Amino acid sequence: MNEMRKKVIIQEIIYWKKNRLLPDQYCDYLLALYSGGEEVKSCTNLTKTTNYLYSIIGLLLLLTLFLNYFTQLAVGLQMGLTYFLLFALISCTIFFYKKKFYYHFPLIGSAIVLLLVTIRTADFIASEQVIVLYILLIVNCLIWLVLGKKLNLIYFLVSGFLGLTTIIYFIAKLYSIF
C-alpha cells in the first residue's frame, strides 16, 4: 500500500479513537494492522498545545475587556496596552493559520478587539466629530469583508455587509431628514 495512503488512514484511525467513534480495542487493532506493529505517534501533545494556546487567547480577550472597562488607567496607557493585545491576537491568528490549526477563535477575537480599538481611537482623537467614528467603522467593516472573501468565511462577509448597511443608514439619517 502507498505510504501516503497509510499515513492518512492512520491519522483517521487516531481521529476516530480520540473522538470515540469506534471502541479503543478496534482502533488499537486497526492501528497495529496499518502501522505494521510499529509505535504510532498520537496527536495528544498537539491537542494539549492548541488547548493551551486557546486558553492564552481567551485570557488576552478577558484582559482587553478588563483593561478597557474596569480599570482607572490613563486613556493613553489603556489604548497602548489594547493595541499591544491586538497585535498579540493578530500574531496568534497568523500563527494558527500558518500551522493549519483552527484559527477562527483568534480571528474573531482579533476582530472584536479591533472594533474596540477603533471606537476608543475615534473617541480619543475626535470625540466631538461623529463622522470620524463612522469612517473608522466603515474601514473596520471593509476589513471584515476582505477577510470574509479571502478566507471564505460567511460570517465575516455577513457582519461586514450588515455593518456597512447600518453605518450608511445612520450617516444618511444624520445628514438628511427622513
mmCIF file of the C-alpha atoms, coordinates in Angstrom:
data_MODEL
# 
_entry.id   MODEL 
# 
loop_
_atom_site.group_PDB 
_atom_site.id 
_atom_site.type_symbol 
_atom_site.label_atom_id 
_atom_site.label_alt_id 
_atom_site.label_comp_id 
_atom_site.label_asym_id 
_atom_site.label_entity_id 
_atom_site.label_seq_id 
_atom_site.pdbx_PDB_ins_code 
_atom_site.Cartn_x 
_atom_site.Cartn_y 
_atom_site.Cartn_z 
_atom_site.occupancy 
_atom_site.B_iso_or_equiv 
_atom_site.pdbx_formal_charge 
_atom_site.auth_seq_id 
_atom_site.auth_comp_id 
_atom_site.auth_asym_id 
_atom_site.auth_atom_id 
_atom_site.pdbx_PDB_model_num 
ATOM 1   C CA . MET A 1 1   ? 0.000   0.000  0.000  1.00 0.00 ? 1   MET A CA 1 
ATOM 2   C CA . ASN A 1 2   ? 1.161   3.534  -0.737 1.00 0.00 ? 2   ASN A CA 1 
ATOM 3   C CA . GLU A 1 3   ? 2.991   5.114  2.225  1.00 0.00 ? 3   GLU A CA 1 
ATOM 4   C CA . MET A 1 4   ? 0.992   8.348  1.976  1.00 0.00 ? 4   MET A CA 1 
ATOM 5   C CA . ARG A 1 5   ? -2.261  6.412  1.991  1.00 0.00 ? 5   ARG A CA 1 
ATOM 6   C CA . LYS A 1 6   ? -1.179  4.546  5.136  1.00 0.00 ? 6   LYS A CA 1 
ATOM 7   C CA . LYS A 1 7   ? -0.438  7.822  6.903  1.00 0.00 ? 7   LYS A CA 1 
ATOM 8   C CA . VAL A 1 8   ? -3.860  9.198  6.002  1.00 0.00 ? 8   VAL A CA 1 
ATOM 9   C CA . ILE A 1 9   ? -5.592  6.037  7.228  1.00 0.00 ? 9   ILE A CA 1 
ATOM 10  C CA . ILE A 1 10  ? -3.577  6.040  10.462 1.00 0.00 ? 10  ILE A CA 1 
ATOM 11  C CA . GLN A 1 11  ? -4.465  9.693  11.104 1.00 0.00 ? 11  GLN A CA 1 
ATOM 12  C CA . GLU A 1 12  ? -8.148  8.874  10.526 1.00 0.00 ? 12  GLU A CA 1 
ATOM 13  C CA . ILE A 1 13  ? -7.985  5.980  12.992 1.00 0.00 ? 13  ILE A CA 1 
ATOM 14  C CA . ILE A 1 14  ? -6.316  8.242  15.567 1.00 0.00 ? 14  ILE A CA 1 
ATOM 15  C CA . TYR A 1 15  ? -9.130  10.752 14.995 1.00 0.00 ? 15  TYR A CA 1 
ATOM 16  C CA . TRP A 1 16  ? -11.743 8.000  15.482 1.00 0.00 ? 16  TRP A CA 1 
ATOM 17  C CA . LYS A 1 17  ? -10.043 6.893  18.690 1.00 0.00 ? 17  LYS A CA 1 
ATOM 18  C CA . LYS A 1 18  ? -9.718  10.412 20.043 1.00 0.00 ? 18  LYS A CA 1 
ATOM 19  C CA . ASN A 1 19  ? -13.374 11.239 19.348 1.00 0.00 ? 19  ASN A CA 1 
ATOM 20  C CA . ARG A 1 20  ? -14.597 7.772  20.395 1.00 0.00 ? 20  ARG A CA 1 
ATOM 21  C CA . LEU A 1 21  ? -16.180 6.965  17.061 1.00 0.00 ? 21  LEU A CA 1 
ATOM 22  C CA . LEU A 1 22  ? -15.007 3.358  17.450 1.00 0.00 ? 22  LEU A CA 1 
ATOM 23  C CA . PRO A 1 23  ? -14.134 1.396  20.594 1.00 0.00 ? 23  PRO A CA 1 
ATOM 24  C CA . ASP A 1 24  ? -10.497 1.638  21.672 1.00 0.00 ? 24  ASP A CA 1 
ATOM 25  C CA . GLN A 1 25  ? -9.873  -2.065 21.020 1.00 0.00 ? 25  GLN A CA 1 
ATOM 26  C CA . TYR A 1 26  ? -10.921 -1.727 17.372 1.00 0.00 ? 26  TYR A CA 1 
ATOM 27  C CA . CYS A 1 27  ? -8.806  1.387  16.906 1.00 0.00 ? 27  CYS A CA 1 
ATOM 28  C CA . ASP A 1 28  ? -5.764  -0.286 18.501 1.00 0.00 ? 28  ASP A CA 1 
ATOM 29  C CA . TYR A 1 29  ? -6.221  -3.310 16.240 1.00 0.00 ? 29  TYR A CA 1 
ATOM 30  C CA . LEU A 1 30  ? -6.542  -1.147 13.113 1.00 0.00 ? 30  LEU A CA 1 
ATOM 31  C CA . LEU A 1 31  ? -3.534  0.948  14.135 1.00 0.00 ? 31  LEU A CA 1 
ATOM 32  C CA . ALA A 1 32  ? -1.432  -2.189 14.650 1.00 0.00 ? 32  ALA A CA 1 
ATOM 33  C CA . LEU A 1 33  ? -2.636  -3.539 11.312 1.00 0.00 ? 33  LEU A CA 1 
ATOM 34  C CA . TYR A 1 34  ? -1.881  -0.431 9.255  1.00 0.00 ? 34  TYR A CA 1 
ATOM 35  C CA . SER A 1 35  ? 1.333   0.547  11.046 1.00 0.00 ? 35  SER A CA 1 
ATOM 36  C CA . GLY A 1 36  ? 2.792   -2.946 10.793 1.00 0.00 ? 36  GLY A CA 1 
ATOM 37  C CA . GLY A 1 37  ? 3.108   -3.205 14.568 1.00 0.00 ? 37  GLY A CA 1 
ATOM 38  C CA . GLU A 1 38  ? 5.210   -0.052 14.866 1.00 0.00 ? 38  GLU A CA 1 
ATOM 39  C CA . GLU A 1 39  ? 4.545   2.601  17.501 1.00 0.00 ? 39  GLU A CA 1 
ATOM 40  C CA . VAL A 1 40  ? 2.181   5.270  16.207 1.00 0.00 ? 40  VAL A CA 1 
ATOM 41  C CA . LYS A 1 41  ? 2.619   8.859  17.323 1.00 0.00 ? 41  LYS A CA 1 
ATOM 42  C CA . SER A 1 42  ? -0.519  10.218 18.841 1.00 0.00 ? 42  SER A CA 1 
ATOM 43  C CA . CYS A 1 43  ? -1.732  13.792 18.477 1.00 0.00 ? 43  CYS A CA 1 
ATOM 44  C CA . THR A 1 44  ? -2.263  14.298 22.205 1.00 0.00 ? 44  THR A CA 1 
ATOM 45  C CA . ASN A 1 45  ? 0.704   16.680 22.593 1.00 0.00 ? 45  ASN A CA 1 
ATOM 46  C CA . LEU A 1 46  ? -0.577  18.760 19.686 1.00 0.00 ? 46  LEU A CA 1 
ATOM 47  C CA . THR A 1 47  ? -4.057  18.850 21.236 1.00 0.00 ? 47  THR A CA 1 
ATOM 48  C CA . LYS A 1 48  ? -2.647  19.939 24.601 1.00 0.00 ? 48  LYS A CA 1 
ATOM 49  C CA . THR A 1 49  ? -0.612  22.665 22.892 1.00 0.00 ? 49  THR A CA 1 
ATOM 50  C CA . THR A 1 50  ? -3.587  24.016 20.967 1.00 0.00 ? 50  THR A CA 1 
ATOM 51  C CA . ASN A 1 51  ? -5.761  23.949 24.094 1.00 0.00 ? 51  ASN A CA 1 
ATOM 52  C CA . TYR A 1 52  ? -3.039  25.883 25.912 1.00 0.00 ? 52  TYR A CA 1 
ATOM 53  C CA . LEU A 1 53  ? -2.870  28.442 23.097 1.00 0.00 ? 53  LEU A CA 1 
ATOM 54  C CA . TYR A 1 54  ? -6.673  28.823 23.039 1.00 0.00 ? 54  TYR A CA 1 
ATOM 55  C CA . SER A 1 55  ? -6.586  29.449 26.787 1.00 0.00 ? 55  SER A CA 1 
ATOM 56  C CA . ILE A 1 56  ? -3.995  32.190 26.270 1.00 0.00 ? 56  ILE A CA 1 
ATOM 57  C CA . ILE A 1 57  ? -6.196  33.782 23.597 1.00 0.00 ? 57  ILE A CA 1 
ATOM 58  C CA . GLY A 1 58  ? -9.195  33.696 25.929 1.00 0.00 ? 58  GLY A CA 1 
ATOM 59  C CA . LEU A 1 59  ? -7.112  35.344 28.648 1.00 0.00 ? 59  LEU A CA 1 
ATOM 60  C CA . LEU A 1 60  ? -5.958  38.027 26.203 1.00 0.00 ? 60  LEU A CA 1 
ATOM 61  C CA . LEU A 1 61  ? -9.582  38.806 25.348 1.00 0.00 ? 61  LEU A CA 1 
ATOM 62  C CA . LEU A 1 62  ? -10.578 38.970 29.002 1.00 0.00 ? 62  LEU A CA 1 
ATOM 63  C CA . LEU A 1 63  ? -7.572  41.140 29.787 1.00 0.00 ? 63  LEU A CA 1 
ATOM 64  C CA . THR A 1 64  ? -8.518  43.529 26.991 1.00 0.00 ? 64  THR A CA 1 
ATOM 65  C CA . LEU A 1 65  ? -12.065 43.871 28.250 1.00 0.00 ? 65  LEU A CA 1 
ATOM 66  C CA . PHE A 1 66  ? -10.843 44.258 31.830 1.00 0.00 ? 66  PHE A CA 1 
ATOM 67  C CA . LEU A 1 67  ? -8.343  46.978 30.848 1.00 0.00 ? 67  LEU A CA 1 
ATOM 68  C CA . ASN A 1 68  ? -10.911 48.988 28.939 1.00 0.00 ? 68  ASN A CA 1 
ATOM 69  C CA . TYR A 1 69  ? -13.937 48.743 31.174 1.00 0.00 ? 69  TYR A CA 1 
ATOM 70  C CA . PHE A 1 70  ? -12.816 48.017 34.747 1.00 0.00 ? 70  PHE A CA 1 
ATOM 71  C CA . THR A 1 71  ? -9.624  49.991 35.315 1.00 0.00 ? 71  THR A CA 1 
ATOM 72  C CA . GLN A 1 72  ? -8.855  53.618 36.033 1.00 0.00 ? 72  GLN A CA 1 
ATOM 73  C CA . LEU A 1 73  ? -5.694  53.760 33.912 1.00 0.00 ? 73  LEU A CA 1 
ATOM 74  C CA . ALA A 1 74  ? -4.919  56.800 31.790 1.00 0.00 ? 74  ALA A CA 1 
ATOM 75  C CA . VAL A 1 75  ? -6.571  56.662 28.378 1.00 0.00 ? 75  VAL A CA 1 
ATOM 76  C CA . GLY A 1 76  ? -3.235  56.645 26.538 1.00 0.00 ? 76  GLY A CA 1 
ATOM 77  C CA . LEU A 1 77  ? -1.972  53.724 28.623 1.00 0.00 ? 77  LEU A CA 1 
ATOM 78  C CA . GLN A 1 78  ? -5.230  51.827 28.124 1.00 0.00 ? 78  GLN A CA 1 
ATOM 79  C CA . MET A 1 79  ? -5.043  52.328 24.374 1.00 0.00 ? 79  MET A CA 1 
ATOM 80  C CA . GLY A 1 80  ? -1.366  51.371 24.236 1.00 0.00 ? 80  GLY A CA 1 
ATOM 81  C CA . LEU A 1 81  ? -1.996  48.132 26.111 1.00 0.00 ? 81  LEU A CA 1 
ATOM 82  C CA . THR A 1 82  ? -5.054  47.409 23.973 1.00 0.00 ? 82  THR A CA 1 
ATOM 83  C CA . TYR A 1 83  ? -3.010  47.944 20.795 1.00 0.00 ? 83  TYR A CA 1 
ATOM 84  C CA . PHE A 1 84  ? -0.380  45.560 22.182 1.00 0.00 ? 84  PHE A CA 1 
ATOM 85  C CA . LEU A 1 85  ? -3.060  42.936 22.909 1.00 0.00 ? 85  LEU A CA 1 
ATOM 86  C CA . LEU A 1 86  ? -4.500  43.437 19.412 1.00 0.00 ? 86  LEU A CA 1 
ATOM 87  C CA . PHE A 1 87  ? -1.036  42.826 17.963 1.00 0.00 ? 87  PHE A CA 1 
ATOM 88  C CA . ALA A 1 88  ? -0.702  39.665 20.094 1.00 0.00 ? 88  ALA A CA 1 
ATOM 89  C CA . LEU A 1 89  ? -4.086  38.360 18.922 1.00 0.00 ? 89  LEU A CA 1 
ATOM 90  C CA . ILE A 1 90  ? -3.295  39.071 15.272 1.00 0.00 ? 90  ILE A CA 1 
ATOM 91  C CA . SER A 1 91  ? 0.039   37.272 15.719 1.00 0.00 ? 91  SER A CA 1 
ATOM 92  C CA . CYS A 1 92  ? -1.783  34.274 17.217 1.00 0.00 ? 92  CYS A CA 1 
ATOM 93  C CA . THR A 1 93  ? -4.222  34.279 14.317 1.00 0.00 ? 93  THR A CA 1 
ATOM 94  C CA . ILE A 1 94  ? -1.414  34.281 11.757 1.00 0.00 ? 94  ILE A CA 1 
ATOM 95  C CA . PHE A 1 95  ? 0.414   31.541 13.668 1.00 0.00 ? 95  PHE A CA 1 
ATOM 96  C CA . PHE A 1 96  ? -2.726  29.361 13.816 1.00 0.00 ? 96  PHE A CA 1 
ATOM 97  C CA . TYR A 1 97  ? -3.450  29.972 10.134 1.00 0.00 ? 97  TYR A CA 1 
ATOM 98  C CA . LYS A 1 98  ? 0.073   29.006 9.059  1.00 0.00 ? 98  LYS A CA 1 
ATOM 99  C CA . LYS A 1 99  ? 0.108   25.906 11.285 1.00 0.00 ? 99  LYS A CA 1 
ATOM 100 C CA . LYS A 1 100 ? -3.303  24.848 9.913  1.00 0.00 ? 100 LYS A CA 1 
ATOM 101 C CA . PHE A 1 101 ? -4.923  24.987 13.356 1.00 0.00 ? 101 PHE A CA 1 
ATOM 102 C CA . TYR A 1 102 ? -8.484  26.089 13.924 1.00 0.00 ? 102 TYR A CA 1 
ATOM 103 C CA . TYR A 1 103 ? -7.875  29.836 13.554 1.00 0.00 ? 103 TYR A CA 1 
ATOM 104 C CA . HIS A 1 104 ? -11.466 31.107 13.787 1.00 0.00 ? 104 HIS A CA 1 
ATOM 105 C CA . PHE A 1 105 ? -11.422 31.790 17.527 1.00 0.00 ? 105 PHE A CA 1 
ATOM 106 C CA . PRO A 1 106 ? -8.333  34.043 17.466 1.00 0.00 ? 106 PRO A CA 1 
ATOM 107 C CA . LEU A 1 107 ? -9.588  35.686 14.268 1.00 0.00 ? 107 LEU A CA 1 
ATOM 108 C CA . ILE A 1 108 ? -12.935 36.562 15.850 1.00 0.00 ? 108 ILE A CA 1 
ATOM 109 C CA . GLY A 1 109 ? -11.143 37.773 18.971 1.00 0.00 ? 109 GLY A CA 1 
ATOM 110 C CA . SER A 1 110 ? -8.895  39.975 16.838 1.00 0.00 ? 110 SER A CA 1 
ATOM 111 C CA . ALA A 1 111 ? -11.929 41.415 15.055 1.00 0.00 ? 111 ALA A CA 1 
ATOM 112 C CA . ILE A 1 112 ? -13.649 42.209 18.360 1.00 0.00 ? 112 ILE A CA 1 
ATOM 113 C CA . VAL A 1 113 ? -10.551 43.876 19.803 1.00 0.00 ? 113 VAL A CA 1 
ATOM 114 C CA . LEU A 1 114 ? -10.027 45.778 16.531 1.00 0.00 ? 114 LEU A CA 1 
ATOM 115 C CA . LEU A 1 115 ? -13.590 47.075 16.777 1.00 0.00 ? 115 LEU A CA 1 
ATOM 116 C CA . LEU A 1 116 ? -12.980 48.098 20.401 1.00 0.00 ? 116 LEU A CA 1 
ATOM 117 C CA . VAL A 1 117 ? -9.720  49.833 19.456 1.00 0.00 ? 117 VAL A CA 1 
ATOM 118 C CA . THR A 1 118 ? -11.456 51.594 16.570 1.00 0.00 ? 118 THR A CA 1 
ATOM 119 C CA . ILE A 1 119 ? -14.142 53.025 18.825 1.00 0.00 ? 119 ILE A CA 1 
ATOM 120 C CA . ARG A 1 120 ? -11.661 54.024 21.553 1.00 0.00 ? 120 ARG A CA 1 
ATOM 121 C CA . THR A 1 121 ? -9.351  55.674 18.993 1.00 0.00 ? 121 THR A CA 1 
ATOM 122 C CA . ALA A 1 122 ? -12.184 57.642 17.411 1.00 0.00 ? 122 ALA A CA 1 
ATOM 123 C CA . ASP A 1 123 ? -13.343 58.765 20.841 1.00 0.00 ? 123 ASP A CA 1 
ATOM 124 C CA . PHE A 1 124 ? -9.812  59.772 21.837 1.00 0.00 ? 124 PHE A CA 1 
ATOM 125 C CA . ILE A 1 125 ? -8.863  61.555 18.590 1.00 0.00 ? 125 ILE A CA 1 
ATOM 126 C CA . ALA A 1 126 ? -12.101 63.331 17.732 1.00 0.00 ? 126 ALA A CA 1 
ATOM 127 C CA . SER A 1 127 ? -14.742 62.898 20.398 1.00 0.00 ? 127 SER A CA 1 
ATOM 128 C CA . GLU A 1 128 ? -16.847 65.746 19.022 1.00 0.00 ? 128 GLU A CA 1 
ATOM 129 C CA . GLN A 1 129 ? -16.823 64.620 15.368 1.00 0.00 ? 129 GLN A CA 1 
ATOM 130 C CA . VAL A 1 130 ? -19.063 61.631 14.801 1.00 0.00 ? 130 VAL A CA 1 
ATOM 131 C CA . ILE A 1 131 ? -18.053 61.333 11.148 1.00 0.00 ? 131 ILE A CA 1 
ATOM 132 C CA . VAL A 1 132 ? -14.543 60.199 12.205 1.00 0.00 ? 132 VAL A CA 1 
ATOM 133 C CA . LEU A 1 133 ? -16.110 57.314 14.102 1.00 0.00 ? 133 LEU A CA 1 
ATOM 134 C CA . TYR A 1 134 ? -18.242 56.419 11.086 1.00 0.00 ? 134 TYR A CA 1 
ATOM 135 C CA . ILE A 1 135 ? -15.234 56.467 8.756  1.00 0.00 ? 135 ILE A CA 1 
ATOM 136 C CA . LEU A 1 136 ? -13.205 54.236 11.070 1.00 0.00 ? 136 LEU A CA 1 
ATOM 137 C CA . LEU A 1 137 ? -16.162 51.844 11.434 1.00 0.00 ? 137 LEU A CA 1 
ATOM 138 C CA . ILE A 1 138 ? -16.520 51.683 7.644  1.00 0.00 ? 138 ILE A CA 1 
ATOM 139 C CA . VAL A 1 139 ? -12.820 50.780 7.398  1.00 0.00 ? 139 VAL A CA 1 
ATOM 140 C CA . ASN A 1 140 ? -13.394 48.112 10.045 1.00 0.00 ? 140 ASN A CA 1 
ATOM 141 C CA . CYS A 1 141 ? -16.345 46.650 8.093  1.00 0.00 ? 141 CYS A CA 1 
ATOM 142 C CA . LEU A 1 142 ? -14.302 46.692 4.875  1.00 0.00 ? 142 LEU A CA 1 
ATOM 143 C CA . ILE A 1 143 ? -11.586 44.715 6.650  1.00 0.00 ? 143 ILE A CA 1 
ATOM 144 C CA . TRP A 1 144 ? -14.243 42.163 7.675  1.00 0.00 ? 144 TRP A CA 1 
ATOM 145 C CA . LEU A 1 145 ? -15.478 41.945 4.075  1.00 0.00 ? 145 LEU A CA 1 
ATOM 146 C CA . VAL A 1 146 ? -11.954 41.427 2.722  1.00 0.00 ? 146 VAL A CA 1 
ATOM 147 C CA . LEU A 1 147 ? -11.191 38.763 5.334  1.00 0.00 ? 147 LEU A CA 1 
ATOM 148 C CA . GLY A 1 148 ? -14.504 37.047 4.662  1.00 0.00 ? 148 GLY A CA 1 
ATOM 149 C CA . LYS A 1 149 ? -13.840 36.988 0.927  1.00 0.00 ? 149 LYS A CA 1 
ATOM 150 C CA . LYS A 1 150 ? -10.189 35.941 1.202  1.00 0.00 ? 150 LYS A CA 1 
ATOM 151 C CA . LEU A 1 151 ? -10.704 33.224 3.824  1.00 0.00 ? 151 LEU A CA 1 
ATOM 152 C CA . ASN A 1 152 ? -14.161 32.198 2.559  1.00 0.00 ? 152 ASN A CA 1 
ATOM 153 C CA . LEU A 1 153 ? -15.808 32.953 5.922  1.00 0.00 ? 153 LEU A CA 1 
ATOM 154 C CA . ILE A 1 154 ? -19.501 33.665 5.516  1.00 0.00 ? 154 ILE A CA 1 
ATOM 155 C CA . TYR A 1 155 ? -19.913 35.140 8.999  1.00 0.00 ? 155 TYR A CA 1 
ATOM 156 C CA . PHE A 1 156 ? -17.330 37.832 8.270  1.00 0.00 ? 156 PHE A CA 1 
ATOM 157 C CA . LEU A 1 157 ? -18.996 38.633 4.950  1.00 0.00 ? 157 LEU A CA 1 
ATOM 158 C CA . VAL A 1 158 ? -22.401 38.927 6.617  1.00 0.00 ? 158 VAL A CA 1 
ATOM 159 C CA . SER A 1 159 ? -21.002 41.001 9.509  1.00 0.00 ? 159 SER A CA 1 
ATOM 160 C CA . GLY A 1 160 ? -19.198 43.357 7.156  1.00 0.00 ? 160 GLY A CA 1 
ATOM 161 C CA . PHE A 1 161 ? -22.227 43.781 4.915  1.00 0.00 ? 161 PHE A CA 1 
ATOM 162 C CA . LEU A 1 162 ? -24.648 44.342 7.806  1.00 0.00 ? 162 LEU A CA 1 
ATOM 163 C CA . GLY A 1 163 ? -22.201 46.731 9.481  1.00 0.00 ? 163 GLY A CA 1 
ATOM 164 C CA . LEU A 1 164 ? -21.772 48.768 6.306  1.00 0.00 ? 164 LEU A CA 1 
ATOM 165 C CA . THR A 1 165 ? -25.517 48.864 5.747  1.00 0.00 ? 165 THR A CA 1 
ATOM 166 C CA . THR A 1 166 ? -26.155 50.034 9.305  1.00 0.00 ? 166 THR A CA 1 
ATOM 167 C CA . ILE A 1 167 ? -23.425 52.680 9.197  1.00 0.00 ? 167 ILE A CA 1 
ATOM 168 C CA . ILE A 1 168 ? -24.610 54.029 5.851  1.00 0.00 ? 168 ILE A CA 1 
ATOM 169 C CA . TYR A 1 169 ? -28.159 54.197 7.216  1.00 0.00 ? 169 TYR A CA 1 
ATOM 170 C CA . PHE A 1 170 ? -27.043 56.212 10.244 1.00 0.00 ? 170 PHE A CA 1 
ATOM 171 C CA . ILE A 1 171 ? -24.870 58.523 8.126  1.00 0.00 ? 171 ILE A CA 1 
ATOM 172 C CA . ALA A 1 172 ? -27.841 59.145 5.825  1.00 0.00 ? 172 ALA A CA 1 
ATOM 173 C CA . LYS A 1 173 ? -30.078 59.738 8.830  1.00 0.00 ? 173 LYS A CA 1 
ATOM 174 C CA . LEU A 1 174 ? -27.528 62.098 10.404 1.00 0.00 ? 174 LEU A CA 1 
ATOM 175 C CA . TYR A 1 175 ? -27.104 64.298 7.332  1.00 0.00 ? 175 TYR A CA 1 
ATOM 176 C CA . SER A 1 176 ? -30.605 64.230 5.930  1.00 0.00 ? 176 SER A CA 1 
ATOM 177 C CA . ILE A 1 177 ? -34.153 64.207 7.144  1.00 0.00 ? 177 ILE A CA 1 
ATOM 178 C CA . PHE A 1 178 ? -36.202 61.069 6.668  1.00 0.00 ? 178 PHE A CA 1 
# 
